[in-house]
Amino acid sequence: MANGTWQKSSYSGSNDDCVEFRSTGALVELRESDDDDVILHATPTAVADLLRAIKSGELDHHA
């Protein structure tokens, strides 16, 4: 389906427990590196909103 290359944060180093992403044109795909069969498809706006919420601590009460 997608031709993009999966990327992960440089903070992950050689660790395989991380979230990877790739762009597929109009969508962004996200997956966990240790469960790569499950892929979330989202718009770039939705991903940006998620990252903003994570960085601001809005989701900390779910931890």
C-alpha distances in whole Angstrom, upper triangle without the diagonal:
4,7,9,12,13,16,19,23,25,28,26,27,27,26,23,24,22,19,16,14,12,11,8,11,13,12,12,11,14,15,18,18,20,18,14,13,14,12,13,12,15,16,18,21,21,20,23,25,24,25,28,29,29,31,33,34,33,31,34,35,32,33
4,6,8,10,13,16,20,22,25,23,24,24,24,21,22,20,17,14,11,8,8,5,8,11,10,10,9,12,13,17,17,19,18,14,14,14,11,13,11,13,14,15,19,19,17,20,23,22,22,25,27,26,28,31,32,31,30,32,34,31,32
4,7,9,12,16,19,21,24,23,24,23,24,22,23,21,18,14,12,9,8,7,9,13,12,12,11,14,15,18,17,20,19,16,16,17,14,16,14,16,17,17,21,21,19,21,24,24,24,27,28,28,29,32,33,33,31,34,36,33,33
4,6,9,13,16,18,21,20,21,21,21,19,20,18,15,12,9,6,6,6,9,12,11,10,9,12,13,16,15,19,18,15,16,16,14,15,13,15,15,14,18,19,17,19,22,21,20,24,25,25,26,29,30,30,29,31,33,31,31
4,6,10,13,15,18,17,17,17,18,16,18,15,13,10,8,6,8,9,12,15,14,11,10,12,12,14,13,16,17,13,15,16,14,15,15,16,17,16,20,20,17,19,22,21,20,24,25,24,25,28,29,30,28,30,33,30,30
4,7,11,13,15,14,15,15,15,13,14,12,10,6,5,5,8,10,14,16,13,11,9,9,9,11,9,13,13,10,13,14,11,13,13,15,16,15,19,18,15,18,20,19,18,21,23,21,22,26,26,27,25,27,29,27,26
4,7,9,12,11,12,13,13,12,13,10,9,5,5,6,10,12,15,17,15,11,10,9,10,11,10,14,15,13,16,16,14,14,15,16,17,15,18,18,15,16,19,17,16,19,21,19,19,23,24,25,23,25,28,26,25
4,6,8,7,9,10,10,10,10,7,6,4,6,9,12,15,18,19,17,13,12,10,10,10,9,12,14,13,16,16,14,15,16,17,18,16,19,18,14,16,18,16,14,18,19,17,17,21,21,23,21,22,25,23,22
4,5,6,8,10,10,11,11,8,8,8,9,12,15,18,20,21,19,15,14,12,13,12,11,15,17,16,19,19,17,17,18,18,19,17,19,19,15,15,18,16,13,16,18,15,15,18,19,21,20,20,24,22,20
4,5,6,9,10,12,12,10,11,11,13,15,17,21,23,24,22,18,18,16,16,15,14,17,19,19,22,22,20,21,22,22,23,20,22,22,18,18,21,19,16,19,21,18,17,21,21,24,23,23,26,25,23
4,6,9,9,11,11,9,11,12,14,17,20,23,25,26,24,20,19,17,16,15,14,16,19,19,23,22,21,21,23,23,24,21,23,22,19,19,21,18,15,18,19,16,15,19,19,22,20,20,23,22,20
4,6,5,8,8,6,9,10,13,16,19,22,25,26,23,20,18,15,14,12,11,13,16,16,20,19,19,20,22,22,24,22,24,23,19,20,22,19,16,19,20,17,17,21,20,23,21,20,23,22,20
4,5,8,10,10,12,12,15,18,21,24,27,28,26,22,21,18,17,15,13,14,18,18,22,22,22,23,25,25,27,25,27,26,22,23,25,23,20,23,24,20,20,24,24,26,25,24,27,26,23
4,6,9,10,13,13,16,18,22,25,28,29,27,23,21,18,17,14,11,13,16,16,20,21,21,23,25,26,28,26,29,28,24,25,27,25,22,25,26,23,23,27,26,29,26,26,29,27,24
4,6,7,11,12,15,18,22,25,28,29,26,22,20,17,15,12,9,10,14,15,18,19,19,21,23,25,27,25,28,26,23,24,26,23,21,24,24,21,21,25,24,26,24,23,26,24,21
4,6,9,10,14,16,20,22,26,27,24,20,17,14,12,9,6,6,10,11,15,15,16,18,21,22,25,24,26,25,21,23,25,22,20,24,24,21,22,25,24,26,23,23,25,23,21
4,7,10,13,17,20,23,26,26,23,19,17,13,11,7,6,6,9,11,14,14,15,16,19,21,23,23,25,23,19,21,23,19,18,21,21,18,19,23,21,23,20,19,22,19,17
4,6,10,14,17,20,23,23,20,16,14,10,8,6,6,8,10,11,14,13,13,14,17,18,20,19,21,19,16,18,19,16,15,18,18,15,16,20,19,20,18,18,21,18,16
4,7,10,14,16,19,20,16,12,10,7,6,5,6,9,10,10,13,11,10,11,13,14,16,16,18,16,12,15,16,13,12,16,16,14,15,19,18,19,17,18,20,18,17
4,7,11,13,16,17,14,10,8,6,5,6,6,10,11,9,12,11,10,11,12,13,15,14,17,16,12,15,17,14,13,17,18,16,17,21,21,22,20,21,23,21,20
4,7,10,13,14,11,7,5,4,7,9,10,13,13,11,13,12,9,9,10,11,12,11,14,13,10,13,15,13,13,16,18,16,17,21,21,22,20,22,25,22,22
4,7,9,11,9,6,5,7,9,12,12,16,15,13,14,14,11,11,10,11,12,11,14,14,11,14,17,16,15,18,20,19,20,23,24,24,23,25,28,26,25
4,6,8,6,5,6,9,12,15,16,19,19,16,17,16,12,12,10,10,10,9,13,13,11,13,16,16,16,19,21,20,21,24,25,25,24,27,29,27,28
4,6,5,6,7,11,13,17,18,21,19,16,17,16,12,12,9,10,10,10,14,14,13,16,18,18,19,21,23,23,24,27,28,28,27,29,32,29,30
4,6,8,10,14,17,20,21,24,23,20,20,19,15,15,11,11,10,10,13,15,14,16,18,19,19,22,24,24,25,28,29,29,28,31,33,31,32
4,7,10,14,17,21,22,25,24,21,21,19,15,14,10,9,7,8,10,12,12,14,16,17,18,20,22,23,24,26,28,26,26,29,31,29,31
4,7,10,13,17,19,22,20,17,17,16,12,10,6,6,5,6,9,10,10,12,14,14,15,18,19,20,22,24,25,24,23,26,28,26,27
4,7,10,14,15,19,17,15,16,14,10,8,6,5,6,6,9,9,8,10,13,12,13,16,17,17,19,21,22,22,21,24,26,24,24
4,7,11,12,15,14,11,12,10,6,6,5,6,9,9,13,11,9,13,15,13,14,17,18,18,20,22,23,22,21,23,25,23,23
4,7,9,12,11,9,11,9,6,5,7,8,11,11,14,12,9,12,14,12,12,16,16,15,17,20,20,20,18,20,22,20,20
4,6,9,7,6,8,6,5,6,9,11,14,15,17,15,13,16,17,14,15,18,18,17,19,22,21,21,19,20,22,19,19
4,5,5,6,9,8,8,10,13,15,18,18,20,18,15,18,19,16,16,19,19,17,19,22,21,21,18,19,21,18,17
4,6,5,9,10,10,12,15,17,20,20,23,21,18,20,22,19,18,22,22,19,21,24,24,24,22,22,24,21,20
4,6,9,10,12,14,17,20,23,23,25,23,20,23,24,21,21,24,24,21,23,26,25,26,23,23,25,21,20
4,6,6,9,12,15,18,21,22,24,22,19,23,24,20,21,24,24,21,24,27,25,26,22,23,25,21,20
4,5,7,10,13,16,19,20,23,21,18,22,23,20,20,24,24,22,24,27,27,27,24,25,27,23,22
4,6,10,13,16,20,21,24,21,19,23,24,21,22,26,26,24,27,29,28,28,25,27,28,24,24
4,7,10,13,17,19,21,18,17,20,21,18,20,23,22,21,24,26,25,25,22,23,25,21,21
4,6,10,13,15,17,15,14,17,18,16,17,21,20,19,22,25,24,24,21,23,24,21,22
4,6,10,12,14,11,10,14,15,13,15,18,17,17,20,22,22,21,18,21,22,19,20
4,7,10,12,10,10,13,14,13,15,18,18,18,21,23,23,22,20,23,24,22,23
4,6,8,6,7,10,11,10,12,15,15,16,18,20,21,19,18,21,23,21,22
4,5,5,6,9,10,11,13,14,15,17,19,20,21,20,19,23,25,23,24
4,5,5,6,9,10,11,12,14,15,16,18,20,19,19,22,24,23,24
4,5,5,6,9,10,10,12,14,15,16,18,17,18,21,23,22,24
4,5,5,6,9,10,11,12,14,15,17,15,15,18,20,19,20
4,5,5,6,9,10,11,12,14,15,15,14,17,19,18,19
4,5,5,6,9,10,11,12,14,14,14,17,20,19,20
4,5,5,6,9,10,11,12,11,12,15,17,17,18
4,5,5,6,9,10,11,10,9,12,15,14,15
4,5,5,6,9,10,10,10,13,16,15,16
4,5,5,6,9,9,10,12,15,16,17
4,6,5,6,5,6,9,12,12,13
4,6,5,6,6,8,11,11,11
4,6,8,9,10,13,14,14
4,6,8,9,12,14,14
4,5,5,8,10,11
4,6,7,9,11
4,5,6,8
4,5,6
4,6
4
